[in-house]
């Protein structure tokens, strides 16, 4: 578990399936991240078991549930992701609409990055963003990541913005 001033980040479990159904069907999630086809609790359980749970076991990190420490409210997900199509981890996050614009995203991202550095020795992190997602670009700028270039993570994928630490050696995609 990762703790920050207001938040706790913990591994997702199948008990979080109802929350995952809600989050992954948010219109902004579909618009900026994509439709993952998660419609039922069983879909969400499979998503957790085949995605985040595999990442925790394989890499020691992944997308974590972000909960508010004061009342346990489930706000979103955030964490470091190791993709086969990127040579280094990327930071990812998504929050329910009611919890956006309150500083939870930056707080969770800073906590995930600090954990990656201190516990796993991860020094280099990038981000990928759908063009037009200005709120996400602004959050990433607060983390020191700036727009680098457009990339395609797969032959049939849409282009996305790659953001990297200013002055860092370019991430080869």
N, C-alpha and C positions, 0 to 999 in steps of 0.2 A: 504494500500500500504506500502511496505517495501522499504526503500531507503538505498543504500550503496554508496560508492564513485562514482562508474561508472554505477551502475545498479539500476533498479526498479523492484521489484517483485510485481505482482498484480494478483488478481483473474482472472482466465480464463473465458471468455464469449464465446457465440456461434460465435461472430465476429472473434474469433481466430481459427475457424475451418480450414481455408486453411493452416495455420501454423501447426496445429496439424496433418493434413494429411501428410504434408512434413516431419515433425519430426518423427512421428511414423512409417514411411515407410523407414527411413534411414537404410541401411544394418546393421550398428552397433547396432541400436536400436533392430532390429530383433535378432541379434546374442547374445547380452548381456542382453536384457530385455525381449524380446519375441514379437511375432507377435500378435498384439491386434485386427487384422482383420479390421482395419480402412482403407478403400479404397476411400470413397466418403465424400463429405462435410456433408451429412446427418449422416454418420457413426461418423464423428468427432463431430458434434453437439450433438449426442446422448451420445458419450463418455464424453464430457464435462458436460452435464446435469446430467448424471447418475453416474459420478465418482467424479471429483473435486468439482462440485457445491454441491453435497450431503455432501462431506467431510467438506466443509466450513460451511454449516448449522449445521451439526451434531457435529463437533469437534472444529470448530473455526480456522481450518487450513487445508492445503492440498497442492497439487502441484500447484505452481504459474507460470504464464508466467514470464520469465526473459527477460527484454528489456534493451537495452543500453540507458542510460539517454541522451547522447549527440545527438542521432539521432532517437531514438525510434525503432531501429532495433530489431526484435524478435530473440533472440539467442537460447533459450531453455526453459526448465521447471525445477523447483526445489522447494522442500518443504518437510514438515513433513507429513508422512502418518501414519494413525492409521489402522493397519490391524487386522482383527479378529484372525489371526494366530500368532500374536506377542503380548506379554504383555505390550510392550511400543512402542512409536512412532519410526519410522525409517526415515532416511533422504534419499530422492531420488532425482535424477536429470538426465537430458539428454540434450545435446546440439547439434545443427547442426554442421557438420564437420568443416565449415569455422570458427567457434568460439571456437574450442577446442585448448588447449595448450596456452591460453592467460590469464589464471588466472581468467576467468569468473566463472568457476565452484566452485572454493574455495571461491571466494567472495560472490557468491549467497548462497552457503551452510552456510557460517558463518553468513550471514544476516538472513537466515531462522532460524538457531539455536538460534541466539540472540533474535529474535522475539518470538520464542517458550518459551524461558526462561523468558523474561521480560513481555510479554503480557499474556501468558497462564500458567506460572509456570512449564513448562516442563523441568525437570532436566536431565532425563535419555533418551538417544536416542541411537539406534543401527543402523546398516546398513546391508543390504543383497546384495551380489554381486555374479554374475556368476563366477565360477572358470575360471581363465585365463584372467579376465578383470583387468590387472595389472595397467592400468591408473587410474581406479576407486579406486583400493586398495591404490594406492599412494596418491590420493586426500584425501581419508578417513584417512590415517595416519597423514596427515597435520592437520586434525581435532581432532586428539587424539584417533582415533578408530583403534584397532588392531584386526587381525584375531583371532577368538575365536574357532570356530569349524564349521563343515559341518552340515547343518540342511535341513530338508524337510518341506516346509510350508503346504504341502497337501500330502495325501497318493500317489497320482499319479503325483506329481511334481518332477522335477529334484532337486538334491541337490544343495544348494547354500552356500556360505561362510557367516557366521554371524560374524560381526565385532562389538566390544564393546569397551567402554572406558577401558583402562588398569587399573586393580585393582578394577573394578566395580563388584558388585555382579552379578553372571551369570544370563542372561535373560533366563527364562524357555520357551523353545519352544517344 
